[in-house]
Amino acid sequence: MAILEIRHLSKSFGQHQVLKDIDFTVNPGDVTSIIGASGSGKSTLLRCINLLETPSSGEILYHGKNVAGRGINAPEYRSHVGMVFQSFNLFNNMTVLENCMVGQIKVLKRSKEEARQNALLYLDKVGMAPYINAKPRQISGGQKQRVAIARALAMNPEMLLFDEPTSALDPEMVGEVLTVMQQLAKEGMTMLVVTHEMAFAKDVSNHVVYMADGVICEQGTPEALFGNPQKQETKDFLSRFNKL
């Protein structure tokens, strides 16, 4: 049974149509990479899936239920479908540990002690246990992103969305975040990743979606998409990467 089915999803801002008739499915354990040039609608798609933007039309079916309809409890849905942002979105006035506890207490109504134990578990998993008392300003970008991943995991989501999780990082910090993501993929975490990291898309994903101008141009396995792209736009986009 699919976790998520995107059906005929469209999004416009005023006269500007950013997404047009998007269709794809996410099954348990899938690692889906969404690739494409800047401005192709990738981040808007993710924001629609997480209900940070309201789709103009179409459906987002979570276990068969349309969450894009009326009367959906968005925070409750988001606790199942977590999001890791490009700019970390940590609370600067809280410690690393508090950042990973607050959502559990407020949304999942966990006790402080349960939230603390769970936060420690995931901070340890991403290698950030030594920094639990630090404030975000005291740690590097790569460390902030690892905390953001731990925070999302602490909600015990069924699926994680990543919006260009490495693009705000210095090159030497990209690896530490991708390593954590690779480990999650190995463990069977369902992930939807908007990324410019083509090696990740090629080596870690089992499904790749190539977007251009608000539409899905082509999608399939990494082997098919990288090895034998069907559309000229996909070939042109990937030829730039293959030269690297």
C-alpha positions as CSV (number, residue, x, y, z in Angstrom):
1,M,0.0,0.0,0.0
2,A,1.4,3.4,-1.0
3,I,2.2,5.8,1.8
4,L,1.7,8.8,-0.5
5,E,0.1,9.3,-3.9
6,I,0.3,12.6,-5.6
7,R,-2.5,12.9,-8.2
8,H,-2.9,15.8,-10.7
9,L,-1.3,18.2,-8.3
10,S,-1.1,21.8,-9.5
11,K,-0.1,25.1,-7.8
12,S,-0.3,28.6,-8.9
13,F,0.8,31.9,-7.3
14,G,-1.6,34.4,-8.9
15,Q,-1.2,34.1,-12.7
16,H,2.1,32.1,-12.3
17,Q,1.6,28.3,-12.5
18,V,4.5,26.7,-10.6
19,L,3.3,23.1,-10.7
20,K,1.3,21.4,-13.4
21,D,-0.4,18.1,-13.2
22,I,2.1,16.3,-11.0
23,D,1.7,12.6,-10.5
24,F,3.8,10.1,-8.6
25,T,3.6,7.5,-5.8
26,V,5.8,6.8,-2.7
27,N,5.8,3.3,-1.3
28,P,7.2,2.2,2.0
29,G,11.0,2.3,2.0
30,D,11.3,4.3,-1.2
31,V,14.1,6.9,-1.4
32,T,12.8,9.2,-4.1
33,S,15.1,12.0,-5.3
34,I,13.6,15.0,-7.1
35,I,16.1,16.7,-9.3
36,G,16.0,19.5,-11.8
37,A,17.2,23.1,-12.4
38,S,16.5,25.8,-9.9
39,G,13.0,27.2,-10.4
40,S,11.5,24.0,-11.7
41,G,9.1,23.7,-8.8
42,K,10.8,21.1,-6.7
43,S,10.7,22.9,-3.4
44,T,7.1,24.1,-4.0
45,L,6.1,20.5,-4.5
46,L,7.6,19.5,-1.2
47,R,5.9,22.4,0.6
48,C,2.6,21.4,-0.9
49,I,3.1,17.8,0.3
50,N,3.8,19.1,3.8
51,L,0.8,21.4,3.6
52,L,3.0,24.5,4.0
53,E,1.5,25.6,0.7
54,T,-2.1,24.8,-0.3
55,P,-2.3,23.1,-3.7
56,S,-4.5,24.9,-6.3
57,S,-5.9,21.6,-7.5
58,G,-5.3,17.8,-7.3
59,E,-4.9,15.4,-4.4
60,I,-2.3,14.4,-1.9
61,L,-3.4,10.9,-0.7
62,Y,-1.8,9.8,2.6
63,H,-2.7,6.2,3.0
64,G,-5.6,6.8,0.6
65,K,-6.9,9.9,2.4
66,N,-6.8,13.2,0.7
67,V,-4.9,15.5,3.0
68,A,-5.2,18.4,0.6
69,G,-8.9,18.5,1.4
70,R,-10.7,20.5,4.1
71,G,-10.7,19.6,7.8
72,I,-7.2,18.1,7.9
73,N,-5.2,18.5,11.1
74,A,-2.0,19.7,9.5
75,P,0.3,19.5,12.6
76,E,-0.9,15.9,13.2
77,Y,-0.3,15.0,9.6
78,R,3.2,16.6,9.7
79,S,4.1,14.5,12.7
80,H,3.9,11.5,10.3
81,V,5.5,13.3,7.3
82,G,8.5,15.2,8.7
83,M,10.4,17.9,6.9
84,V,14.1,18.9,6.9
85,F,14.6,22.4,5.5
86,Q,17.5,23.9,3.6
87,S,18.0,26.5,6.3
88,F,17.7,24.2,9.3
89,N,14.8,26.2,10.9
90,L,16.1,25.5,14.5
91,F,14.9,27.6,17.4
92,N,17.9,29.8,18.2
93,N,16.9,30.4,21.8
94,M,16.8,26.6,22.6
95,T,19.5,24.1,23.1
96,V,20.1,21.3,20.7
97,L,18.3,18.9,23.1
98,E,15.3,21.3,23.6
99,N,15.0,21.7,19.8
100,C,14.5,17.9,19.5
101,M,12.1,17.8,22.5
102,V,9.6,20.6,21.8
103,G,7.7,19.1,18.9
104,Q,7.3,15.7,20.7
105,I,5.9,17.5,23.8
106,K,3.6,19.9,22.0
107,V,2.3,17.8,19.1
108,L,2.7,14.2,20.3
109,K,1.9,15.1,24.0
110,R,4.9,13.0,25.2
111,S,6.1,13.6,28.8
112,K,9.3,15.6,29.2
113,E,11.3,12.6,30.2
114,E,10.1,10.4,27.3
115,A,10.8,13.3,24.8
116,R,14.2,13.7,26.3
117,Q,15.1,10.0,26.0
118,N,13.9,9.9,22.5
119,A,15.7,13.1,21.5
120,L,19.0,11.7,23.0
121,L,18.6,8.5,21.0
122,Y,18.3,10.3,17.7
123,L,21.0,12.9,18.5
124,D,23.3,10.1,19.3
125,K,22.3,8.4,16.0
126,V,23.4,11.5,14.0
127,G,26.5,12.0,16.0
128,M,25.4,15.1,17.9
129,A,25.1,13.7,21.5
130,P,28.2,15.7,22.6
131,Y,26.4,19.0,21.7
132,I,23.1,18.6,23.5
133,N,23.6,21.8,25.6
134,A,24.8,23.9,22.7
135,K,22.7,26.6,21.1
136,P,22.4,26.6,17.3
137,R,24.8,29.6,16.9
138,Q,27.6,27.6,18.6
139,I,27.6,24.8,16.1
140,S,28.5,24.5,12.4
141,G,26.0,24.3,9.5
142,G,26.5,20.6,9.0
143,Q,25.9,20.1,12.7
144,K,22.8,22.2,12.6
145,Q,21.4,20.1,9.7
146,R,22.2,16.9,11.6
147,V,20.2,18.3,14.6
148,A,17.4,19.1,12.3
149,I,17.3,15.5,11.0
150,A,17.4,14.2,14.6
151,R,14.5,16.6,15.5
152,A,12.5,15.2,12.6
153,L,13.3,11.6,13.5
154,A,12.4,12.2,17.1
155,M,8.7,12.6,16.0
156,N,9.0,9.0,14.7
157,P,7.6,9.9,11.3
158,E,6.6,7.4,8.7
159,M,8.3,9.4,6.0
160,L,10.8,12.3,5.8
161,L,10.9,15.1,3.3
162,F,14.2,16.8,2.6
163,D,14.3,20.2,0.9
164,E,17.8,20.6,-0.5
165,P,19.3,19.7,2.8
166,T,22.9,20.3,1.8
167,S,22.7,23.4,-0.4
168,A,23.2,25.9,2.5
169,L,26.3,24.0,3.7
170,D,30.0,24.6,3.0
171,P,31.4,21.8,0.8
172,E,33.3,20.1,3.5
173,M,30.1,19.7,5.6
174,V,27.9,18.2,2.8
175,G,29.4,14.7,3.4
176,E,28.5,14.5,7.1
177,V,24.8,15.2,6.3
178,L,24.7,12.8,3.3
179,T,26.2,10.1,5.4
180,V,23.4,10.3,7.9
181,M,20.9,10.3,5.0
182,Q,22.5,7.2,3.5
183,Q,22.4,5.4,6.8
184,L,18.6,6.2,7.1
185,A,18.1,4.9,3.6
186,K,19.9,1.7,4.5
187,E,17.6,1.3,7.5
188,G,14.5,1.5,5.3
189,M,13.4,5.1,6.1
190,T,11.0,6.4,3.4
191,M,12.4,9.6,2.1
192,L,11.6,12.2,-0.5
193,V,14.6,14.3,-1.2
194,V,14.9,17.5,-3.3
195,T,18.6,17.6,-4.1
196,H,21.4,19.0,-6.3
197,E,23.6,16.1,-5.1
198,M,23.4,13.9,-8.2
199,A,25.7,11.2,-6.7
200,F,23.1,10.8,-3.9
201,A,20.3,10.6,-6.4
202,K,22.1,8.1,-8.5
203,D,23.6,5.9,-5.7
204,V,21.1,6.1,-2.8
205,S,17.7,6.5,-4.4
206,N,15.5,3.8,-5.9
207,H,13.3,6.3,-7.7
208,V,14.3,9.6,-9.4
209,V,11.9,12.3,-10.5
210,Y,13.3,14.9,-13.0
211,M,11.3,18.1,-13.0
212,A,11.5,21.0,-15.5
213,D,9.2,24.1,-15.6
214,G,6.7,22.8,-13.1
215,V,6.1,19.4,-14.7
216,I,7.6,15.9,-14.2
217,C,9.6,15.5,-17.4
218,E,10.7,11.9,-16.6
219,Q,10.8,9.5,-13.7
220,G,12.1,6.0,-13.1
221,T,14.9,4.1,-11.5
222,P,18.3,5.8,-11.2
223,E,19.7,3.2,-13.7
224,A,17.1,4.1,-16.3
225,L,17.1,7.9,-15.7
226,F,20.9,8.3,-15.5
227,G,21.8,5.5,-17.8
228,N,19.3,5.9,-20.5
229,P,17.2,9.1,-20.3
230,Q,14.4,9.2,-22.8
231,K,13.7,13.0,-23.1
232,Q,16.0,15.5,-24.6
233,E,15.6,17.9,-21.6
234,T,16.7,15.1,-19.2
235,K,19.7,14.3,-21.4
236,D,20.7,18.0,-21.5
237,F,20.3,18.4,-17.7
238,L,22.2,15.2,-16.9
239,S,25.0,15.9,-19.5
240,R,26.0,18.8,-17.3
241,F,26.3,16.5,-14.3
242,N,28.1,13.7,-16.2
243,K,30.9,16.1,-17.2
244,L,31.7,16.8,-13.6
